[in-house]
Amino acid sequence: MKQIDLRSDTVTRPSREMMEAMITAQVGDDVYGEDPTVNRLEQTAAGLTGMEDALFCASGTQTNLVALLSHCQRGEEYIVGQTAHTYKYEAGGGAVLGSIQPQPLDFEKDGTLDLAKVEQVIKPDDFHFARTRLFCLENTQAGKVLPMDYLKEARSLADRHGLRFHLDGARVFNAAVKLGVDVTAITSLFDSVSCCLSKGLGTPVGSVLCGSGAFIARARRWRKMVGGGMRQAGILAAAGLYALSHNIDRLAEDHAHAARLAEGVSGIEAIHVDMDAVQTNMVHARIDADMTALTQHLAGLGICISPGNSVRLVTHLDIDVEDIDRAVAGFRSFF
């Protein structure tokens, strides 16, 4: 029986074609700058995002960390969402390793940060305060897409206050596909962008950090310092190149599957889904049930979800329409 894993889009397995690209990749020592496949991935990612340069890293945590370290000095601060990955889910690396102070704010219901509130917490140029240096956004945020008009207003705010502007774009290609725009429409508004390859794009490992040439030069030094210098990394970079060539447009399928899943489970009286929030590949559901019993019931049917309430159900390239219908039937059978 096929296992249907709805916990995250990080659980995907490389396809046969992606594995073939990895097996046949040309490699060299990337710390010396001599891995041709890594170099090509970085050039490709920079071109796709409209940036001057890019840096291949082991993870999105690492790209966000070296971005913080490259933008901010010790004792400076970044403004960020209360539940953003760069603040909540990356082990406090900016504070621990960079002595960079976070200034978290609650997200609005649509995944934005209220720009009036952002402006209020920007510190004056006074030695009593940490200097506000960086403004960070996340797109998508819990599966929700930030509107283009909002992003342009946020860019204007950053410029007015002399702030650098970073995007945790772990799923930025999902956002671009949903909006029907080239990803550069989003990324060109930022000074730096982290793009994850191992979520919806389906690679086994890796993220790329994109920005100006001078910024990436600083980030490359920080990557080395935090242990991210890899050697024959072209084996991994080849998966990223395959994903960027083949797996962007197909993200629309994941979005359609998430909508189908949301519609299916929302028909169950005990499951509550905000359909307006189902915009890309995530369904957030509040379930009136014993979650341990439900999780075990679904596991017995070959369906894996994360425990807890509310539940995040995530579609990805290893999930098809039949899997969605089987998952909905699994939920229905429990209730």
C-alpha positions as CSV (number, residue, x, y, z in Angstrom):
1,M,0.0,0.0,0.0
2,K,1.4,3.4,-1.0
3,Q,2.2,5.6,2.0
4,I,0.6,9.1,1.7
5,D,2.7,11.6,3.7
6,L,0.9,14.9,4.3
7,R,3.2,16.2,7.0
8,S,5.3,18.4,4.8
9,D,6.6,19.0,1.2
10,T,10.1,18.2,2.6
11,V,9.3,14.4,2.5
12,T,9.6,14.0,-1.2
13,R,11.9,11.4,-2.8
14,P,14.0,12.3,-5.9
15,S,12.6,11.0,-9.1
16,R,14.4,8.6,-11.4
17,E,15.3,11.5,-13.7
18,M,16.6,13.6,-10.9
19,M,18.7,10.7,-9.6
20,E,20.1,10.3,-13.1
21,A,21.1,13.9,-13.2
22,M,22.8,13.5,-9.8
23,I,24.7,10.4,-10.8
24,T,26.1,11.9,-14.0
25,A,26.9,15.3,-12.5
26,Q,30.3,16.8,-13.2
27,V,32.0,17.7,-9.9
28,G,34.9,19.5,-8.4
29,D,35.9,21.1,-5.1
30,D,33.4,23.8,-4.5
31,V,35.4,25.4,-1.6
32,Y,38.0,26.2,-4.3
33,G,35.1,27.3,-6.6
34,E,35.9,24.4,-8.9
35,D,32.6,22.5,-9.0
36,P,31.1,23.2,-12.4
37,T,27.6,22.0,-11.4
38,V,27.5,24.1,-8.3
39,N,28.7,27.1,-10.3
40,R,25.9,26.5,-12.9
41,L,23.3,26.1,-10.2
42,E,24.3,29.4,-8.6
43,Q,24.3,31.2,-12.0
44,T,20.9,29.7,-12.8
45,A,19.4,30.7,-9.5
46,A,20.7,34.2,-9.8
47,G,19.3,34.5,-13.3
48,L,15.9,33.2,-12.3
49,T,15.6,35.6,-9.4
50,G,17.1,38.6,-11.2
51,M,20.0,38.9,-8.8
52,E,23.7,39.3,-9.5
53,D,24.9,36.2,-7.7
54,A,23.8,33.2,-5.6
55,L,25.2,30.9,-3.0
56,F,24.3,27.2,-2.7
57,C,23.8,26.1,0.9
58,A,22.9,22.9,2.8
59,S,19.5,24.2,4.0
60,G,17.1,27.1,4.3
61,T,18.2,27.5,7.9
62,Q,21.7,28.1,6.6
63,T,20.7,30.5,3.9
64,N,18.7,32.6,6.3
65,L,21.4,32.5,8.9
66,V,24.2,33.7,6.6
67,A,21.8,36.4,5.2
68,L,21.3,37.7,8.8
69,L,25.0,37.6,9.5
70,S,25.8,39.3,6.2
71,H,23.2,42.1,6.6
72,C,23.6,42.9,10.3
73,Q,26.5,43.6,12.7
74,R,26.6,42.6,16.4
75,G,24.1,44.6,18.4
76,E,21.9,45.4,15.4
77,E,18.3,44.1,15.0
78,Y,16.0,42.7,12.4
79,I,12.2,43.0,12.3
80,V,10.5,39.7,11.7
81,G,7.2,37.9,12.1
82,Q,6.5,36.2,15.5
83,T,6.1,32.7,13.8
84,A,8.5,33.3,10.9
85,H,11.1,30.6,10.3
86,T,13.9,33.1,10.7
87,Y,12.8,33.9,14.2
88,K,10.9,30.9,15.6
89,Y,12.1,27.7,13.8
90,E,15.8,28.2,13.2
91,A,17.2,27.7,16.7
92,G,17.9,31.4,17.3
93,G,21.0,31.3,15.1
94,G,21.1,35.0,14.4
95,A,21.1,35.8,18.2
96,V,23.4,33.0,19.2
97,L,26.0,33.3,16.5
98,G,25.6,36.9,15.4
99,S,24.5,38.7,18.5
100,I,21.7,40.1,16.3
101,Q,18.5,41.1,18.1
102,P,15.1,40.1,16.7
103,Q,12.2,42.4,16.9
104,P,9.2,40.1,16.3
105,L,5.7,41.2,15.4
106,D,2.5,39.2,15.1
107,F,1.5,38.3,11.6
108,E,-1.8,39.5,10.3
109,K,-4.4,37.0,9.2
110,D,-3.3,37.2,5.5
111,G,0.4,36.5,6.4
112,T,1.6,40.1,6.1
113,L,3.2,42.3,8.8
114,D,1.2,45.5,9.4
115,L,3.5,48.1,7.9
116,A,2.3,50.8,10.4
117,K,3.4,48.5,13.2
118,V,6.7,47.8,11.5
119,E,7.3,51.5,11.2
120,Q,6.5,52.0,14.9
121,V,9.2,49.6,16.1
122,I,12.0,50.9,14.0
123,K,14.4,52.3,16.5
124,P,15.6,55.9,16.4
125,D,19.3,56.6,15.9
126,D,20.0,56.7,19.6
127,F,22.8,54.7,21.4
128,H,20.2,53.4,23.9
129,F,18.8,51.1,21.3
130,A,19.9,48.3,19.0
131,R,20.1,49.8,15.5
132,T,17.3,48.5,13.3
133,R,19.1,47.2,10.2
134,L,17.0,44.6,8.5
135,F,13.3,43.9,7.6
136,C,12.4,40.3,6.9
137,L,9.3,38.8,5.2
138,E,8.3,35.3,4.4
139,N,6.5,34.2,1.2
140,T,4.6,32.0,1.3
141,Q,3.6,32.4,4.9
142,A,1.8,29.4,6.3
143,G,0.8,28.7,2.7
144,K,-0.6,32.2,2.1
145,V,0.7,34.4,-0.7
146,L,1.8,38.0,0.0
147,P,0.1,40.5,-2.4
148,M,2.3,42.3,-4.9
149,D,1.0,45.7,-3.8
150,Y,1.9,45.0,-0.2
151,L,5.4,43.9,-1.2
152,K,5.9,47.2,-3.1
153,E,4.7,49.2,-0.1
154,A,7.1,47.2,2.2
155,R,10.0,47.9,-0.2
156,S,9.2,51.6,0.0
157,L,9.1,51.5,3.8
158,A,12.5,49.8,3.9
159,D,13.9,52.4,1.5
160,R,12.5,55.3,3.6
161,H,14.2,54.1,6.7
162,G,17.4,52.8,5.1
163,L,16.7,49.2,6.0
164,R,17.9,46.2,4.1
165,F,15.1,43.9,2.9
166,H,15.4,40.1,3.1
167,L,12.8,37.5,1.9
168,D,12.6,34.0,3.3
169,G,11.4,32.7,0.0
170,A,11.4,29.0,0.9
171,R,8.3,28.6,-1.2
172,V,8.6,31.8,-3.3
173,F,8.0,29.8,-6.5
174,N,4.7,28.6,-5.1
175,A,3.8,32.3,-4.6
176,A,4.8,33.2,-8.1
177,V,2.9,30.3,-9.7
178,K,-0.2,31.2,-7.6
179,L,0.0,34.9,-8.7
180,G,0.7,34.0,-12.3
181,V,3.9,36.2,-12.4
182,D,7.5,35.6,-13.1
183,V,9.3,35.1,-9.8
184,T,11.5,38.2,-10.5
185,A,8.3,40.3,-9.9
186,I,8.7,39.3,-6.3
187,T,12.4,38.8,-5.8
188,S,13.4,42.1,-7.5
189,L,11.9,44.0,-4.6
190,F,14.3,42.5,-2.1
191,D,18.0,42.9,-1.3
192,S,18.3,39.1,-0.7
193,V,16.2,36.1,-1.1
194,S,16.5,32.5,0.2
195,C,15.0,29.9,-2.1
196,C,14.5,26.3,-0.9
197,L,15.1,23.5,-3.4
198,S,14.1,20.7,-1.0
199,K,10.4,21.6,-0.4
200,G,8.0,21.9,-3.3
201,L,10.8,21.7,-5.9
202,G,11.6,18.2,-4.7
203,T,15.3,17.9,-4.2
204,P,16.8,15.9,-1.4
205,V,19.0,18.7,0.0
206,G,19.7,22.4,-0.4
207,S,18.7,26.1,-0.7
208,V,20.2,29.0,-2.6
209,L,20.7,32.5,-1.3
210,C,20.5,35.2,-4.0
211,G,21.6,38.8,-3.8
212,S,24.2,41.3,-5.1
213,G,27.8,40.3,-5.8
214,A,29.1,42.1,-2.7
215,F,26.4,40.6,-0.5
216,I,27.1,37.0,-1.7
217,A,30.8,37.5,-1.2
218,R,30.1,38.3,2.5
219,A,27.7,35.4,2.7
220,R,30.2,33.0,1.3
221,R,32.6,33.9,4.1
222,W,29.9,33.3,6.7
223,R,28.9,30.0,5.1
224,K,32.4,28.8,5.5
225,M,32.5,30.0,9.1
226,V,29.3,28.1,10.1
227,G,30.5,24.9,8.5
228,G,28.7,25.1,5.2
229,G,31.7,24.8,2.8
230,M,31.1,21.6,0.8
231,R,33.4,19.8,-1.5
232,Q,32.1,17.8,-4.5
233,A,28.6,19.3,-4.0
234,G,27.7,19.1,-7.6
235,I,26.0,15.8,-6.9
236,L,23.5,17.8,-4.9
237,A,23.5,20.9,-7.1
238,A,22.5,18.7,-10.1
239,A,19.2,17.9,-8.3
240,G,18.7,21.6,-7.8
241,L,19.3,22.3,-11.5
242,Y,16.9,19.6,-12.5
243,A,14.2,21.0,-10.1
244,L,14.6,24.5,-11.4
245,S,14.2,23.3,-15.0
246,H,11.3,20.8,-14.4
247,N,9.5,21.3,-11.2
248,I,8.4,25.0,-11.0
249,D,5.3,25.0,-13.3
250,R,4.1,21.7,-11.8
251,L,3.6,23.4,-8.4
252,A,0.1,24.4,-9.7
253,E,-0.8,20.7,-9.4
254,D,0.1,20.8,-5.7
255,H,-2.1,23.8,-5.3
256,A,-5.0,22.1,-7.0
257,H,-4.5,19.0,-4.9
258,A,-4.6,21.1,-1.7
259,A,-7.8,22.8,-2.8
260,R,-9.3,19.3,-3.4
261,L,-8.2,18.1,0.0
262,A,-9.6,21.2,1.7
263,E,-12.9,20.8,0.0
264,G,-13.1,17.1,0.9
265,V,-12.3,17.4,4.6
266,S,-14.3,20.6,5.2
267,G,-17.4,18.5,4.4
268,I,-16.8,16.7,7.6
269,E,-18.6,18.4,10.5
270,A,-15.8,18.0,13.0
271,I,-13.1,19.5,10.7
272,H,-12.9,23.3,10.3
273,V,-10.9,24.8,7.4
274,D,-10.5,28.5,6.5
275,M,-10.9,28.0,2.7
276,D,-9.7,31.6,2.0
277,A,-6.3,30.6,3.5
278,V,-5.9,27.6,1.2
279,Q,-3.9,29.4,-1.5
280,T,-1.0,27.2,-2.4
281,N,-0.1,23.7,-1.1
282,M,-1.1,23.9,2.5
283,V,-4.4,23.1,4.3
284,H,-4.6,24.2,8.0
285,A,-7.5,22.4,9.8
286,R,-8.9,22.5,13.3
287,I,-10.3,19.2,14.2
288,D,-12.7,18.4,17.0
289,A,-11.4,14.9,17.9
290,D,-8.9,12.9,19.9
291,M,-5.9,13.7,17.7
292,T,-3.8,10.7,18.9
293,A,-6.6,8.3,17.9
294,L,-7.1,10.1,14.6
295,T,-3.4,10.0,13.8
296,Q,-3.2,6.3,14.6
297,H,-6.3,5.5,12.6
298,L,-4.9,7.3,9.5
299,A,-1.5,5.6,10.0
300,G,-3.2,2.2,9.8
301,L,-4.5,3.3,6.4
302,G,-1.1,4.4,5.2
303,I,-1.8,8.1,5.7
304,C,0.7,10.1,7.7
305,I,-0.2,13.5,9.3
306,S,1.5,15.5,12.0
307,P,-0.1,15.2,15.5
308,G,-1.5,18.3,17.1
309,N,-4.3,20.7,16.6
310,S,-4.5,22.6,14.3
311,V,-3.1,20.3,11.7
312,R,-1.1,21.3,8.7
313,L,-1.7,19.1,5.6
314,V,0.8,19.7,2.8
315,T,0.6,18.5,-0.8
316,H,3.7,17.8,-2.9
317,L,5.0,16.0,-6.0
318,D,4.6,12.6,-4.5
319,I,0.9,13.1,-4.0
320,D,-1.7,12.6,-6.8
321,V,-5.4,13.0,-7.1
322,E,-6.1,9.4,-6.1
323,D,-4.0,10.0,-2.9
324,I,-6.1,13.0,-2.1
325,D,-9.3,11.1,-2.5
326,R,-7.9,8.2,-0.4
327,A,-6.9,10.7,2.4
328,V,-10.3,12.3,2.4
329,A,-11.9,8.8,2.6
330,G,-9.6,8.0,5.5
331,F,-10.7,11.1,7.5
332,R,-14.3,10.3,6.8
333,S,-13.9,6.7,7.9
334,F,-12.7,7.9,11.3
335,F,-15.7,10.1,11.9
